[in-house]
C-alpha cells in the first residue's frame, strides 16, 4: 500500500494487493478488482473520495480511488477477521513509518 506523500491518501489498487495477499495467507480466494471497486462504491456511498482511470498491464482500463485511512478501514471491514487485523496492522505501520521526527528544541 502506498501512502501518497503529504496527503495521507492510499491508492485502492495498492490496498487491494495487500488485502489479496492477506486473503491468500488466510486460505481465501483473491478478490477481483471490479468486485473491490464495487465494495468501495457501496461502502463509501455519500463520502468524498477521488477516483481516476488507470491502464492495466493487459491494456484494459480500470478505476482506482484515493482513500484516506478511515476509508481504507471501512472498506476492509468487509473482510474476514484475519484480513481485517492484518490490514489494521499494516495501516498502523505505515502511519508510524511516515511520522516526521522533529529535533529536540529544548536545548
Secondary structure, DSSP 4 states (H G I P E B T S, - for coil): --EETTTTEEEHHHHHHHHHHHHHHTTPPPPPHHHHHHHHHHHTTTS--EEEEEE-TTS-EEEEEEE-HHHHHHHHTTS-HHHHHHHHHHHHHHHHHTPPPPP-TT-
